Amino acid sequence: MGIPSGTNSRHTMRMRLSDLAGKTICILGFGKEGKSALAALEHSAPGCVITIADQNEKLKIENVELKIGPAYLEGLENFDVIIKSPGIPPSTQLSVLSSRVTTPTNLFFAEASALGATVIGVTGSKGKSTTTSLIHHVLSRAGMPAILCGNIGLPALDTLGNIKKESIVVMEMSSYQLMDALVSPHIAVLTSFFPEHLDYHGSLKAYFEAKANITRFQTADDLVFFNAENAETTMMAALSKGNKIPFRHGECPLPLGETKLIGDHNKSNIAAAYKVAEHLGVDHDVCLVAIRTFKPLPHRLQSLGVQHGIHWIDDAISTTPDSTIAALRALGNDVSTIILGGTDRGLTFDSLAKEIVQCSQVSTVILFPGTGPKIRKNIEKELSTKVDRKITLTDADSMELAVKIALEQTPQGRICLLSTASPSYNMFKNFEEKGEMFATEISK
């Protein structure tokens, strides 16, 4: 994509939890990481006065001052320190107060460094969850004191009570967490890069710059493992002052058929995990046994089995066109029905339409509101160039209706794939809820 890398101009605060003792602190955003930050402050920053600022007007927390509703960003200049949760978008107010702002990620890195632990940070537009979990699985099977945390589930600050000098923290890192990072992990792993979260970051360059913070602050003693088949991850790796170790899908140490993972893209994820484990001294045979026993994560090309004569695949995690294209290629010509659509983040769907019309055997496309009309238009345009290709395009405003249509349209023995190429926020709380509702509806 030819994205130039610039210097990170943010001046976010760099400090430890103990430095916050006695301070007036605003936790900005009270999701999982905000709640984790509150618990960490109550444990490690005695005497601090905490305020929670959040858009949620129904928020209720005992013994803590609240700033809730539309004006939650007002008055931030009255605090000594602002702890900005991931997902709070960039704003003029925060930019002006950048010298007072820190994040849960920066606080965690400061604490982990003081404890002497090794942190492996994993990021990428696709593959980061599987690669993070796979690295942790291999290290754990090898008897190493590995801890799994980050964007994958457990907030990093929640792990502090379990971290020792010998601990290896394997941390999935999103662009939201990396955007304000002042420190890079000792070991960085870069799986892939393609357009995503542009509604949040504002531009592809800003998204790239956020991801690049995983290597930007590395020293000569650090390492980066990067996907050498992706131009942008290669560019991010070049920012590191540390040792650079490439990986490619062809370096997967065993046939994919010997694993429980589906799709050629997982060869790259396995290669990354294998190389990291090899560097940390894990025996080759132990690695292979661990990789063979690793189970796919929920909602990532997860087979829900055959019900009503149809094979149902839950790929609810795929919220970009590129990841849905990868899912279609992984499953091949067995896919007859695909469920697409959701929140519009400004991405284009021409490549996905071409994949469906020109390269797949999909005969039914079910479209959710939001991006559904845009996807329909792209598919119809592609179909106009291939008059002998027939695809039924149907709208559905609920998962119940989508599954009902799939039951009627999908031939016995074929696949119905939930891989929406869009986020879920206009219909579901998150991709997990979307996948769970899919499973519920097909089991009726």
Phi, psi and omega in degrees: 000352176063042183271118179286147178259133178249183178275138177291117186264002182289153180237039180302145184292146177240116186199170175257167179300321181296336178291345183268358179302131177079359182272159168270123190233136173249119172271113187263105184098124186239052169275206182302317183286328175296317177296321178296319178297320178300313180298319180294319179295317180297331181274322193239000181230071184300140176084357179286150179251117191253135171238138175258127176244125184204151178292336185292107183289346181265002183296133178225121179223130181282146173065020178224136176291142181240141169234099189235160179099190186301332183266024187295341180270356182280147176078014181295338180292350182274358183254149176291319185221140175243123176259106185271119179285153174300144180098341173286117186291158176303145179209160178298319181302315182289324179298317180295327184259020188303331180291348179254358188262134168228183182221161175303325180295314179296320177297319180297314181298323178296317180290317180298322178296317180295328179280347178083014182282157174267130179247126172255114179258132182238129175219167180160156178289331176216143175097352186291322181292314180297316181294318177301310181295323181291317176301313180299318180297315180295314181296320180295317178296334178275002178083014180273150183281069184270142179235130182258132181198184175101211184300342182285345179165285184282120178302142186301321181298335179290345183270352189302325181292343182256355186275133174236176183301324183275358183293146173242108182268119179257114193236118172283132185235121177273168176296330178297318180288327184277339189305319182254016183293140175250351182226143174256151179293158178300320176239119177253142178232125183245114187268322185188169174207127169204167188304129178197155176055030182290335177294329180277310186279338176094335179198161178296323180296318180295322177296316177300314182298322178296311180299323185294345178295346179291339177242341190304326186254013179291152178255180180295341180273356185262174181224151172227127173259125187224150178287105184286353179264007179235122186298321185287321177293327176295320177294319177296319179299325181296339179287340184286142173272356183268191180284134185250122184237110181280155169222154181222158183297331179291350179264009172303125191281002178204159179299140182300330179296343177274358180249176178263007182268148182246136173102136182300332180300335180287344174298321178294318179297318178294317179301319179297311181298319180298315182293322177296313180297319178300316179299325182276005172093014179285133181298142182306311183294324177296320177301312184295318178299316181296316180297320180295329184269354182290130180262139179303147178287153178302144174070016178237089186049045182271122177285127175261010177084184179262120175227138183058028178079002182246141175270119184258130180240125179262107175237046185298338179294336184284103183242019175225155177303320182298318182289327176290322175301317178298322179295316179299318180292325180294323185268341175070210189283000179283346181282119178254326182232138176227140178255122185232162170109159180161210183298134181273115178251016175087008179279161179258154186237018181294320180293321178295317178300318179296318179299316182293313185282314189271331192241347184248175175250023178297131180244346179225128176241122179255128191243124174278159176299164182100260179276353182309308180299324179294317179295318178303313181299318179294319180293317179298322177296318180292322179295331181295342179265355182221079192295339181275358182265127182245124176225131176273124180251120186228138178269147176216132181257013177203159177292325178302313180291322180300316180290323177300315178296317180300320179298324182281328190259338186274123178296152177302137177085355180261177185257138164252121186249123170267105180206085201282349179061014182207153175293178191247002197295342178280348182227330185227158180297319182195181183291331178298313179297320178300313180294320180294322179292324176301312180296321179297315184292322182285342182271356180289000000 
